Amino acid sequence: GAVVSQHPSRVICKSGTSVKIECRSLDFQATTMFWYRQFPKQSLMLMATSNEGSKATYEQGVEKDKFLINHASLTLSTLTVTSAHPEDSSFYICSASNAGTEDYEQYFGPGTRLTVT
Amino acid sequence: AQKITQTQPGMFVQEKEAVTLDCTYDTSDQSYGLFWYKQPSSGEMIFLIYQGSYDEQNATEGRYSLNFQKARKSANLVISASQLGDSAMYFCAMREPYSSASKIIFGSGTRLSIRP
């Protein structure tokens, strides 16, 4: 199956700083990538849909200016958490769809655990 | 409105027994896809099985089968001959309409624990 990587896998940052998370499709092109957030013992909540070469579509309640998403190429999307606060500590997971195919599956990255101190 | 409903927060099952995890969904689209994912404590999302809304037969993948009841809008996951390694969170999810560009929405999950 297709492989999606995320970097870093874990990050600890201080309150008020920004942190960038990368999501890469390693062996396929992904016109669309998705960013999810998962708090402990909860489900995955979709934050935004990222389309290559255009602005991301954010879900209701997700702050666009706080969670900056860039999808500059068919294999890379980045999520930047700006001015992070302890309440932003969470597990962030990206997924990607294989462009131009009948492949129904979304391929998930391994996730990034963010801790804001 | 809740799109995907999983009513079993947690389940305990004896090893080697079969287990059914419930999932109901709500959509007005005719074209949609239903998924089940397993999430162990490591956090990775493991794809288990997929059912398309137009698929007439229930999907099966090894020990996993999906009991698709379209009129009832249910898509229960059946795991046969459960193993200790099956202990994990299980999420039902839906993609509507069917498209590689459309988003997947997840249910609240069921924590499955297998007893030796």
HADDOCK unambig.tbl for C-alpha pairs under 7 A between the chains (distance, minus, plus):
assign (segid A and resid 32 and name CA) (segid B and resid 101 and name CA) 5.83 0.50 0.50
assign (segid A and resid 42 and name CA) (segid B and resid 108 and name CA) 6.64 0.50 0.50
assign (segid A and resid 43 and name CA) (segid B and resid 106 and name CA) 6.83 0.50 0.50
assign (segid A and resid 43 and name CA) (segid B and resid 107 and name CA) 6.77 0.50 0.50
assign (segid A and resid 43 and name CA) (segid B and resid 108 and name CA) 5.02 0.50 0.50
assign (segid A and resid 43 and name CA) (segid B and resid 109 and name CA) 6.31 0.50 0.50
assign (segid A and resid 44 and name CA) (segid B and resid 106 and name CA) 6.35 0.50 0.50
assign (segid A and resid 97 and name CA) (segid B and resid 100 and name CA) 5.57 0.50 0.50
assign (segid A and resid 97 and name CA) (segid B and resid 101 and name CA) 6.75 0.50 0.50
assign (segid A and resid 98 and name CA) (segid B and resid 100 and name CA) 6.83 0.50 0.50
assign (segid A and resid 99 and name CA) (segid B and resid 100 and name CA) 6.97 0.50 0.50
assign (segid A and resid 103 and name CA) (segid B and resid 100 and name CA) 6.94 0.50 0.50
assign (segid A and resid 104 and name CA) (segid B and resid 100 and name CA) 5.92 0.50 0.50
assign (segid A and resid 108 and name CA) (segid B and resid 45 and name CA) 6.28 0.50 0.50
assign (segid A and resid 110 and name CA) (segid B and resid 43 and name CA) 6.98 0.50 0.50
assign (segid A and resid 110 and name CA) (segid B and resid 44 and name CA) 4.92 0.50 0.50
assign (segid A and resid 111 and name CA) (segid B and resid 43 and name CA) 6.95 0.50 0.50
assign (segid A and resid 111 and name CA) (segid B and resid 44 and name CA) 6.70 0.50 0.50
